């Protein structure tokens, strides 16, 4: 009994010691502390967290890693980082709710909804594409063209697309303005 208690106290002390180490240790143990991130990595807008001190990030990484493991086993929600190659098709607020495979499915739905009858025609208002996750149950989404707003001189064709995703019964919605400059066939998100 005493040996188990000593081990538990030792484990808690070791965890605390790692949590208060200096930044170089964070880099050393970053792979072990799943929540810790390299300073050169930045989360995209919509997935970002407030600036915190190094000690706070380390402690948060430890506690976040533990909580994430528990939440993952309990079927909790997980935040994902948007796939860089899809940022012209997905908003960060939607991408953060989807795993990388689902992000690809959502981007493909956007491409499908924004295709016109031919490469020069704009998509119809109301054009929609739906998808259902191949990797998780209870995850699905739609992309719908809801408005058109071309530039006065005709140099840009712009549309508004509404993305809706449902993850475990929770709905998230985001509008995105997408434009293309003819003869380009593909629309991309504009700021």
N, C-alpha and C positions, 0 to 999 in steps of 0.2 A: 504494500500500500504506500509506504513512504517513498519507494523508488519511483512509482508512477507520478506522485505529486512533485517530486524533485525534477523529474523530466519535464513536466508541464510548466513548472516555474522557470526552468532553464530555457524552454522553447519561447515562453513569453518574454523573458529577458533578452534573448537573442533577437526576437522580432523587434522589440523596442530599440535595441542597439542599432540594428540595420536602419530603422526609421529615422534616427538622428544623425546618421553619417553625412559627411560632406558630399557635394555634388559629384566628385569623381567616382565615389562609390555608387552613385545612382547609375552612372554610365556602365560601371562594372557589373552591377546586378540588375540592370534594366530588363534583361530577358527573363530573369527569375521573378521580378516584381511586375507581373503582367500589366498593371495600370501605369507604370512609369513610362515616360516618353522622353526621347532625346529632344533637346532644345531646338534642333534644326527641323524637327517634325512639327508642323502646325496643323491643327484641326481646321477644316474649312468652316466658313461662316455657317451658322446653323447647328454645328456640332461642337462649337468652341466652348471653352470654360474660361472663367475669369482668371486673371494673372494671380499666381500665388507664389509664396516663397519656396525655395528649394526644399526645405524641411517639410513644408506642408505638402508639396507635390510627392515627396518620397513617402510620407506617412499615408497620404491619400492613395498612392499607388499600392501600398501594402494592403490597406483596408479595402480599397476598391477591388483588388485582385481576389481577396477572400470573399467579399460580398458578391462579386461577379461569379465566382465558382458556385456559391450557394444559390444565387439567383438562376444561374444556368441550369442547375440540377432541379430547381423548383419550377422551371418553366417561365421564369421572369422575362422582362423585356431587356433587350440588349441594344446598345447604340453602335452603329457601324460607321466606318469612315467611307465617304463617297469614293468610288473608283474614278481616278483622275481622267481617264479617257471618256467618261460619260458626263462630265460637268457641263458640256454644251447642250445636253438634253435633259438633265435632271437638276432640280434645285436641291441644295444641301438639306433643307428641312425634310424633304421626302427621302433622299438617299440615306440619311442617318437612320432611318427606320428599317431599311432593307439590307439584307446580306448582299454580297457582290453578285451572286447569280440573279437575285431578284432585281437588283439595280439594272442589270443587263436586260431583263425582261421588260422592266418599266421603260427603259430607253427605247427598246424595240417598239413598244406600244406607241410611244411618242412619234417615232419615225413613221409608223404605219398611219397614225391619225393625221399627220401633217403632209402626207403625200397627196398631191392633186391628181386629177385624171391623167395628166401628162407632166413632164418636167417644168413646163412654163405656167401651168395653171395652179392657182392657189387652192388649198383644200376648202371644202364646203364647211360653212358654220354648222356645227353639230356633228362633224365627223368624229368618230370615237373608236378607240381600240381598247380592249380589255385583256387582262392577263391574270393568271392564277399561279402562285409560286410552285415551282418544281421541287423546292428544298424544305419548305415548312408548311404545315397545315395552318389554316385560318389566316392566310396572307394572300391578298389579291389587290388589284388596282385597275384604274382606267385613266386614259388620257383623252380629253375632249377639246376640240377647237371651239372656243366660245365667242371669239370676236376677230375682226379683221381691221387693220389700221395701216394702210399703205401710205408712204410718204407722198407729199403733194407733187413732187417732181417725178414720181414713179421709179426712183432709183432703188428704193427699198420696199419689199413686200413684208409686212409684219402681221402677226397673228397673236392672239392670246390663247394659251392652252391651260386648261385646268387639270391638274393631276389629283387623283383621289387614291389613297391607299388605305386599306383596312388590315390592321395587324392585331390578331386576337380580339376582334370585336371593336377595336378603337380606330376611329376614322381620322385621317389627317388629310388636309386639302391645301393645295398651293397653286396659285396662278403664276404663270411665267410668260413673259413677252418674248417671242421668238421672231427673228427676221432672217431674210435672205436677200441677197443682191443678185438679181437675174444676170446671167443665166444659171447661177448656182441652183441646184435642185433641192438642197437640204437647208432646213431652217435650223437656227442655233439660238440659244438663249442670249439676250442682250441685257446689259445692266440698265 
